Amino acid sequence: MYLQQEDMILTVPNALTLSRMLMSPVLGYLVVANSYTMACIIFAVAGVTDLVRVFENLFSMYFMNNR
């Protein structure tokens, strides 16, 4: 049995969103615990995942328009 595109739940955009959702409580705990260096690192990683998502959307729009 082959999976259709509609059946795939864990795609790259969903995985990036899930990673940001899982990082949020960790980031909040680190700020409350005064561990600002590690909180900044987690914040930067979350920002990079946002940039990856933006570039992924731009590439997909570009390639969908050039079919």
N, C-alpha and C positions, 0 to 999 in steps of 0.2 A: 504494500500500500504506500503510495507516494503522498507526501504532504503538499497541499495546495498553499499558495501564498496567503490565503485568508486564514488557514489553520495555524499558521506560525504565530505564536504569542511572544516568544522571546526573540525579538529582532534587535538590531543594533540601537535604534532610537529608544525602544522600550528598555533595553539594558542600561543605557545612559541615564534615562529618567529614574529607573530603579536605584541606580548607584547614588544619584543625587538625593533621592528620598532617604536612603539608608545613611548617608553622610550627615543629614540635618540634625538628628538627635545627638550624634557624636560631636558635631560642631558646637551645639548648644551646651553640652556638658563641659567641653573644653574651655569655653568662655567663662562659665560659672566657676570652674575649678582654677581659674587664673592661669591656664596654660595657653598663653596667647601665641606662642611660636607655633605650636602644633595646630592650633585653631587656624592660624593664617595659612599653614600648609594645606589643611583640609579645604579651606575656602578657595585656595588657588587651584586645587585639583578639581573642585566643583566648577570653577570658572572655565577650566580647560575643557571639561565635558560639555559645557554650554557652547564653547567655540566649535568643538567637533560637530555638534548637532547643527549649528548654523551652516558650517561648510558642507555638511552632508545634504542639507536642504538646498543649498545653492547648486551643488553638483547635480542633484536629482532634477531640479527645475531646468537646468541647462541641457541635460541629456534628454529629458522628456520633450523639450521644445525642438530638439534637433533630430527627431525621428523622421 
